[in-house]
Amino acid sequence: MGVRKSARWMKQVDDRILEHLDESGESKPSMMAKHPRFDDMTVSTGQVRDRCRVLAAANMLVRDDLGWFDITRWGQLYLSGDLDAENQPEPHRHGWKWFHQTALPEP
């Protein structure tokens, strides 16, 4: 496993979310916020939901129609140190919705 290369827009909780989904599989923000993995961070469901939306806009997570998030191949590459997140399109916020300006090709 290589050294992770995070982006300026990333926060510590982002790594925790990605690690959790990589190890446990898909989950909802409300379930993640209550998981012991997040106890030392004191994050709310809303904060986890917001960061999941950011990570989904960065193509590191995917969200289904029921609000479940799961890690993508891009997210797995980041965790293994094989993706420099700083070189990926930065997600932008428009109202409550996050998006990125360019679609990424499949890894």
C-alpha positions as CSV (number, residue, x, y, z in Angstrom):
1,M,0.0,0.0,0.0
2,G,1.4,3.4,-1.0
3,V,1.1,6.8,0.6
4,R,-2.2,8.4,0.1
5,K,-2.2,11.6,-1.9
6,S,-5.1,13.8,-0.8
7,A,-6.4,17.0,-2.3
8,R,-6.7,20.4,-0.7
9,W,-10.5,20.1,-0.6
10,M,-10.4,16.7,1.3
11,K,-10.9,16.4,5.0
12,Q,-9.9,13.8,7.5
13,V,-13.4,12.3,7.7
14,D,-13.2,11.6,3.9
15,D,-10.5,9.0,4.5
16,R,-12.5,7.4,7.3
17,I,-15.6,7.2,5.0
18,L,-13.6,5.7,2.2
19,E,-12.0,3.2,4.5
20,H,-15.3,2.2,6.1
21,L,-17.0,1.6,2.7
22,D,-14.0,-0.3,1.4
23,E,-14.0,-2.6,4.4
24,S,-17.8,-2.8,5.1
25,G,-19.5,-2.3,1.8
26,E,-22.3,0.1,1.0
27,S,-23.8,2.2,3.8
28,K,-25.9,5.2,4.5
29,P,-24.5,8.4,6.2
30,S,-26.7,7.9,9.2
31,M,-25.3,4.4,9.8
32,M,-21.7,5.6,9.2
33,A,-22.0,8.5,11.7
34,K,-23.1,6.0,14.4
35,H,-20.4,3.5,13.7
36,P,-17.6,3.2,16.3
37,R,-15.0,4.0,13.5
38,F,-16.3,7.6,13.7
39,D,-16.5,7.9,17.5
40,D,-13.3,9.9,17.9
41,M,-14.4,12.4,15.2
42,T,-17.7,13.5,16.6
43,V,-19.3,14.0,13.2
44,S,-23.0,14.3,12.6
45,T,-25.1,12.5,10.0
46,G,-25.4,15.7,8.1
47,Q,-21.6,16.2,8.0
48,V,-21.0,12.6,6.8
49,R,-23.8,13.0,4.2
50,D,-22.2,16.2,2.9
51,R,-18.7,14.6,2.6
52,C,-20.2,11.6,0.9
53,R,-21.8,13.9,-1.7
54,V,-18.4,15.6,-2.2
55,L,-16.7,12.3,-2.6
56,A,-19.4,11.1,-5.0
57,A,-18.8,14.3,-7.1
58,A,-15.1,13.4,-7.1
59,N,-16.0,9.9,-8.4
60,M,-14.7,8.3,-5.3
61,L,-18.1,7.1,-4.2
62,V,-21.3,6.3,-6.0
63,R,-24.8,6.8,-4.5
64,D,-27.9,4.8,-5.4
65,D,-31.5,6.1,-5.5
66,L,-32.2,5.0,-1.9
67,G,-29.3,7.0,-0.5
68,W,-26.8,4.2,-0.1
69,F,-23.1,5.1,-0.9
70,D,-20.4,2.7,-2.0
71,I,-16.8,3.1,-2.9
72,T,-15.7,3.2,-6.6
73,R,-12.6,2.0,-8.2
74,W,-11.3,5.6,-8.1
75,G,-11.8,5.6,-4.3
76,Q,-10.0,2.3,-4.0
77,L,-7.1,3.6,-6.0
78,Y,-6.9,6.6,-3.7
79,L,-6.8,4.4,-0.6
80,S,-4.0,2.3,-2.0
81,G,-2.0,5.4,-2.9
82,D,-2.3,4.8,-6.6
83,L,-4.4,7.9,-7.3
84,D,-3.3,11.5,-6.6
85,A,-6.6,13.2,-5.6
86,E,-5.0,16.6,-6.2
87,N,-4.8,15.8,-9.9
88,Q,-8.5,14.9,-10.2
89,P,-11.2,17.4,-11.1
90,E,-12.2,19.4,-7.9
91,P,-15.9,19.0,-7.0
92,H,-17.8,22.3,-6.8
93,R,-21.0,23.1,-5.0
94,H,-24.1,24.6,-6.5
95,G,-26.8,25.0,-3.9
96,W,-27.0,21.7,-2.0
97,K,-25.7,19.7,-5.0
98,W,-22.1,18.8,-5.6
99,F,-20.7,18.2,-9.1
100,H,-17.5,18.1,-11.0
101,Q,-16.9,19.9,-14.3
102,T,-15.4,17.0,-16.2
103,A,-16.3,13.3,-16.2
104,L,-13.5,11.0,-15.4
105,P,-12.8,7.9,-17.6
106,E,-13.0,4.5,-16.0
107,P,-9.6,3.7,-14.3
